[in-house]
Amino acid sequence: MEETRKSKTILEVRNLNVVYETDLETVYAVNGVSFTVKEGETLGLVGETGAGKSTTALSILRLLAENTGKIREGSILFDGEDILEMDNLALQKLRGEDISMIFQDPMTSLNPVLTVGYQIAEVLELHNHDHRSAKEIDQKVEEMLRLVGIPPERKHEYPHQFSGGMKQRVVIAIALACEPRLLIADEPTTALDVTIQAQVIDMMEKLKDRLNTSMILITHDLGIVAEICDQVAIMYAGEIIERGTVYDIFESQRHHPYTEGLFGSIPRLDDETERLKPIKGLMPDPTDLPKGCKFSPRCPQCMDICREKRPPVCRYGSHEISCHLFGQSQEHEGRDEA
């Protein structure tokens, strides 16, 4: 049977290891990360600040700091071609046309001395394979502005004339101008208030469906993940410690202790008496990571083995958890079956 468009793998990251090296120290930012994204699918990368989410995203487009950021190991396959082996010309074609990225802060993503219309047109001119005329590019700019809910006559205005939410809409218009096959959204609503966040997320979801774009959504907000993601990967200290479908993450009784901590940190409007349960401690120093499980110094269920050995990957169908707690339970289940 022919593989459907939805089920075709568009991006495959294998054993990605990224470090930031200076004369004084080495920061181990991403440590053995692997995941896939299928066409039309949204993957949520979830974790605290410092988990390695943004570094993973920047690695996909090879936008790491030139002097310090280094991919030590791994491969990043887009449509079967390794991005890490591409030359500069192929990379230039890839960025913006096949893969686009929405950065965290719309305030710094836009050039303050250029009109928003010019900045959208610039992307279209750079990837003008259809040989559009200047008039056709201008029409496309107006179309993209309408698509993100901005009156097209505002194309002559500058970024400082827009609110934070409108700036983010312009950034999204730039990212989607060439109808990329993969969109990387790095915490696109962090700098926005709650009402505008909901509008931007709803708009991104509709545009994704309309253009059949795959998406990697980087966030720390599990509420957003539940709303628009198909697959979820929980990151901690540069590793993916739990992954699965949205159903696996939100409905399963089995969770990594860190994931449980993330759920405990979410305010519940239906229970005014329940207090938030923050995760105690801080993310480990990425220049000196713990020997065994990276979460062991903060884990309320930590055992001696957690401090010494890396946890096994325990699988329950599409649900994967890297934790010694579940490794032991699987061993017991196996003995009972025998």
C-alpha positions as CSV (number, residue, x, y, z in Angstrom):
1,M,0.0,0.0,0.0
2,E,1.3,3.4,-0.9
3,E,2.4,5.5,2.1
4,T,0.0,8.4,2.7
5,R,1.3,12.0,2.6
6,K,0.4,12.4,6.3
7,S,2.5,9.4,7.3
8,K,5.7,10.2,5.3
9,T,8.6,11.2,7.5
10,I,9.9,14.7,6.5
11,L,12.5,15.2,9.3
12,E,14.6,12.6,11.1
13,V,17.1,13.7,13.8
14,R,19.4,10.9,14.9
15,N,21.7,10.9,18.0
16,L,22.3,14.7,17.9
17,N,25.0,15.9,20.2
18,V,25.7,19.6,20.4
19,V,28.3,21.5,22.6
20,Y,29.3,25.1,23.1
21,E,33.1,25.3,23.5
22,T,35.1,28.2,24.9
23,D,38.7,28.4,26.2
24,L,37.3,28.0,29.7
25,E,34.6,25.3,29.5
26,T,32.4,23.0,27.4
27,V,28.7,23.3,27.7
28,Y,26.9,20.0,26.8
29,A,23.7,21.4,25.4
30,V,22.2,18.5,23.5
31,N,23.0,14.9,24.4
32,G,21.9,12.1,22.1
33,V,18.6,13.5,20.9
34,S,16.6,11.6,18.3
35,F,13.1,12.2,16.9
36,T,11.1,12.2,13.7
37,V,8.5,14.6,12.3
38,K,5.9,13.4,9.7
39,E,4.3,15.5,7.0
40,G,1.3,17.5,8.4
41,E,2.3,16.6,12.0
42,T,3.1,18.9,14.9
43,L,5.7,17.8,17.4
44,G,5.9,19.6,20.8
45,L,9.3,20.0,22.4
46,V,8.7,20.7,26.0
47,G,10.9,21.6,28.9
48,E,12.3,24.3,31.2
49,T,14.7,27.0,30.1
50,G,18.1,25.4,29.6
51,A,16.7,22.0,28.5
52,G,18.3,22.3,25.0
53,K,15.1,22.9,23.0
54,S,16.3,26.0,21.2
55,T,19.7,24.6,20.5
56,T,18.1,21.5,18.9
57,A,16.0,23.9,16.7
58,L,19.0,26.0,15.7
59,S,21.0,22.8,14.8
60,I,18.3,21.8,12.3
61,L,19.0,25.0,10.3
62,R,22.7,25.1,11.2
63,L,22.3,28.5,12.9
64,L,24.5,27.7,15.9
65,A,27.0,30.3,17.0
66,E,29.8,30.0,14.5
67,N,32.8,30.1,16.9
68,T,31.4,28.2,19.9
69,G,28.5,26.0,18.8
70,K,29.5,22.6,17.4
71,I,27.6,19.5,16.4
72,R,29.9,16.7,17.6
73,E,27.8,13.8,16.5
74,G,24.6,12.8,14.8
75,S,22.6,13.4,11.6
76,I,19.7,15.6,10.6
77,L,17.8,14.2,7.6
78,F,15.3,16.3,5.7
79,D,13.6,14.3,3.0
80,G,16.4,11.8,3.3
81,E,19.2,14.3,2.8
82,D,21.6,15.1,5.6
83,I,21.5,18.9,6.4
84,L,24.9,18.6,8.1
85,E,26.4,17.6,4.8
86,M,24.9,20.5,2.8
87,D,27.0,23.3,1.3
88,N,26.2,27.0,1.8
89,L,24.2,27.2,-1.5
90,A,22.0,24.3,-0.5
91,L,21.5,25.7,3.0
92,Q,20.5,29.1,1.6
93,K,17.8,27.4,-0.5
94,L,16.6,25.3,2.4
95,R,16.2,28.1,4.9
96,G,13.0,30.0,4.4
97,E,11.8,27.9,1.4
98,D,11.7,24.3,2.9
99,I,12.2,25.0,6.6
100,S,11.3,28.3,8.3
101,M,11.7,29.4,11.9
102,I,9.8,31.7,14.2
103,F,12.1,33.1,16.9
104,Q,11.2,33.8,20.5
105,D,11.2,37.5,20.5
106,P,9.4,39.4,17.7
107,M,10.9,42.7,19.0
108,T,14.4,41.5,17.9
109,S,13.3,39.4,14.9
110,L,12.4,42.4,12.7
111,N,14.7,45.0,11.2
112,P,13.6,48.4,12.7
113,V,14.7,50.5,9.7
114,L,12.8,48.5,7.0
115,T,9.1,48.4,6.4
116,V,7.3,45.1,7.2
117,G,6.2,44.8,3.6
118,Y,9.9,45.0,2.5
119,Q,10.9,42.3,4.9
120,I,8.2,39.9,3.7
121,A,9.1,40.7,0.0
122,E,12.8,40.1,0.7
123,V,12.1,36.4,1.5
124,L,10.0,36.0,-1.7
125,E,12.7,37.7,-3.8
126,L,15.4,35.4,-2.4
127,H,13.4,32.3,-3.3
128,N,11.8,33.6,-6.5
129,H,11.9,30.3,-8.5
130,D,8.6,31.1,-10.2
131,H,10.2,34.4,-11.6
132,R,7.4,36.5,-10.1
133,S,7.4,40.2,-11.2
134,A,7.7,43.0,-8.7
135,K,3.9,43.5,-8.9
136,E,3.2,39.8,-8.2
137,I,5.6,39.8,-5.2
138,D,3.8,42.9,-3.9
139,Q,0.5,41.1,-4.3
140,K,1.8,38.1,-2.4
141,V,3.0,40.4,0.4
142,E,-0.5,41.8,0.7
143,E,-1.9,38.2,0.6
144,M,0.4,37.1,3.5
145,L,-0.6,40.2,5.6
146,R,-4.3,39.4,5.1
147,L,-3.6,35.8,6.0
148,V,-2.2,36.8,9.4
149,G,-5.0,39.3,10.0
150,I,-3.1,42.6,9.2
151,P,-4.6,45.1,6.8
152,P,-2.4,45.0,3.6
153,E,-2.2,48.9,3.5
154,R,0.1,48.6,6.6
155,K,2.8,47.1,4.5
156,H,4.5,50.5,4.3
157,E,4.8,50.8,8.1
158,Y,7.8,50.1,10.3
159,P,8.0,47.5,13.2
160,H,7.8,50.2,15.9
161,Q,4.3,51.1,14.6
162,F,3.0,47.6,15.5
163,S,2.1,46.1,18.9
164,G,3.9,43.0,20.2
165,G,1.1,40.7,18.9
166,M,1.1,42.3,15.5
167,K,4.9,42.1,15.3
168,Q,4.6,38.3,15.9
169,R,2.0,38.1,13.2
170,V,4.4,39.8,10.8
171,V,7.2,37.3,11.8
172,I,4.8,34.4,11.1
173,A,3.9,36.0,7.7
174,I,7.6,36.1,6.8
175,A,8.1,32.5,8.0
176,L,5.2,31.2,5.9
177,A,5.7,33.4,2.8
178,C,7.3,30.6,0.8
179,E,4.9,28.0,2.2
180,P,7.7,25.9,3.8
181,R,7.2,22.2,4.4
182,L,8.5,22.5,8.0
183,L,7.9,25.4,10.5
184,I,10.0,25.6,13.7
185,A,8.2,27.8,16.2
186,D,10.5,28.6,19.1
187,E,8.2,29.7,22.0
188,P,6.3,32.1,19.6
189,T,4.0,33.4,22.3
190,T,6.4,33.9,25.2
191,A,6.5,37.7,24.9
192,L,2.7,38.1,24.4
193,D,-0.1,38.5,26.8
194,V,-2.5,35.6,27.4
195,T,-5.3,36.9,25.1
196,I,-3.0,37.5,22.2
197,Q,-1.2,34.2,22.8
198,A,-4.5,32.4,22.1
199,Q,-5.1,34.3,18.9
200,V,-1.6,33.7,17.6
201,I,-1.7,29.9,18.4
202,D,-5.2,29.6,16.8
203,M,-3.9,31.4,13.7
204,M,-0.8,29.2,13.4
205,E,-2.9,26.1,13.7
206,K,-5.3,27.2,10.9
207,L,-2.4,28.2,8.6
208,K,-0.6,24.9,9.3
209,D,-3.7,23.0,8.3
210,R,-4.3,25.1,5.2
211,L,-0.7,24.8,3.9
212,N,-0.2,21.2,5.2
213,T,2.9,22.4,7.0
214,S,4.7,20.2,9.5
215,M,5.6,22.0,12.7
216,I,8.0,21.7,15.7
217,L,6.6,23.8,18.5
218,I,9.1,24.6,21.3
219,T,7.3,25.6,24.5
220,H,7.1,25.1,28.3
221,D,3.3,25.4,28.2
222,L,1.6,22.0,28.3
223,G,-1.7,23.7,27.7
224,I,-0.6,24.8,24.2
225,V,0.8,21.3,23.6
226,A,-2.6,19.7,24.5
227,E,-4.3,22.0,22.0
228,I,-2.3,21.7,18.8
229,C,0.4,19.0,19.0
230,D,0.2,15.4,17.7
231,Q,3.4,14.1,19.2
232,V,5.2,15.3,22.4
233,A,8.9,15.0,23.4
234,I,9.8,16.1,27.0
235,M,13.4,17.4,27.2
236,Y,15.6,17.7,30.3
237,A,19.3,18.6,30.4
238,G,19.8,18.1,26.7
239,E,18.0,14.7,26.6
240,I,14.5,13.5,25.6
241,I,13.3,11.7,28.7
242,E,9.7,11.0,27.6
243,R,7.9,10.9,24.3
244,G,4.7,9.8,22.9
245,T,1.4,10.9,21.4
246,V,-0.6,13.7,23.0
247,Y,-2.9,11.0,24.3
248,D,0.1,9.1,25.8
249,I,1.4,12.2,27.6
250,F,-2.0,13.5,28.9
251,E,-4.0,10.3,29.5
252,S,-1.4,7.7,30.5
253,Q,-1.0,6.7,34.2
254,R,2.8,6.2,33.6
255,H,5.0,9.3,33.5
256,H,8.6,10.3,34.1
257,P,8.9,12.1,37.5
258,Y,9.9,15.2,35.7
259,T,6.8,15.2,33.5
260,E,4.7,14.7,36.7
261,G,6.5,17.8,38.0
262,L,5.5,19.8,34.9
263,F,1.9,18.8,35.4
264,G,2.0,19.7,39.0
265,S,3.2,23.2,38.1
266,I,0.1,23.9,36.0
267,P,-2.6,26.1,37.7
268,R,-6.0,24.4,37.9
269,L,-9.0,26.6,37.6
270,D,-11.4,23.9,38.8
271,D,-9.7,23.5,42.2
272,E,-9.1,26.7,44.1
273,T,-7.8,24.9,47.2
274,E,-5.0,23.0,45.4
275,R,-1.6,24.8,45.6
276,L,1.0,24.6,42.8
277,K,3.7,22.0,43.3
278,P,6.9,23.5,41.8
279,I,9.8,21.2,40.9
280,K,12.4,21.7,43.6
281,G,16.0,22.6,42.7
282,L,17.4,23.9,39.4
283,M,18.4,22.4,36.1
284,P,21.9,20.9,36.4
285,D,25.0,22.8,35.3
286,P,25.4,21.8,31.6
287,T,29.2,22.0,32.0
288,D,29.1,19.3,34.7
289,L,26.1,17.0,34.2
290,P,25.3,14.3,36.8
291,K,26.7,10.8,36.1
292,G,23.5,8.7,36.0
293,C,20.0,10.1,35.5
294,K,20.2,13.9,34.9
295,F,17.1,14.5,36.9
296,S,18.3,12.5,39.9
297,P,19.3,15.5,42.1
298,R,15.8,16.9,41.9
299,C,13.8,13.7,41.7
300,P,11.5,12.8,44.7
301,Q,11.7,9.1,43.8
302,C,15.5,8.9,43.3
303,M,17.1,5.6,44.0
304,D,20.8,4.7,44.4
305,I,20.9,3.3,40.8
306,C,19.6,6.6,39.5
307,R,22.8,8.3,40.6
308,E,25.1,5.7,39.0
309,K,23.6,4.4,35.8
310,R,21.8,6.0,32.8
311,P,18.1,5.0,32.8
312,P,16.8,2.5,30.3
313,V,14.3,3.5,27.7
314,C,11.0,1.7,28.6
315,R,8.4,1.3,25.9
316,Y,4.6,1.0,26.2
317,G,3.5,1.0,22.6
318,S,4.1,4.5,21.2
319,H,4.9,5.8,24.7
320,E,8.7,5.9,25.8
321,I,10.0,6.8,29.2
322,S,13.7,6.9,30.2
323,C,13.5,6.1,33.9
324,H,14.8,3.3,36.3
325,L,11.4,3.2,38.0
326,F,9.8,1.8,34.8
327,G,12.8,-0.3,34.0
328,Q,12.3,-2.2,37.3
329,S,8.6,-2.6,36.7
330,Q,9.2,-4.0,33.2
331,E,11.6,-6.6,34.6
332,H,9.0,-7.7,37.1
333,E,6.3,-7.9,34.4
334,G,8.6,-10.0,32.3
335,R,9.3,-12.4,35.2
336,D,5.6,-12.7,36.0
337,E,4.8,-13.6,32.4
338,A,7.6,-16.2,32.4
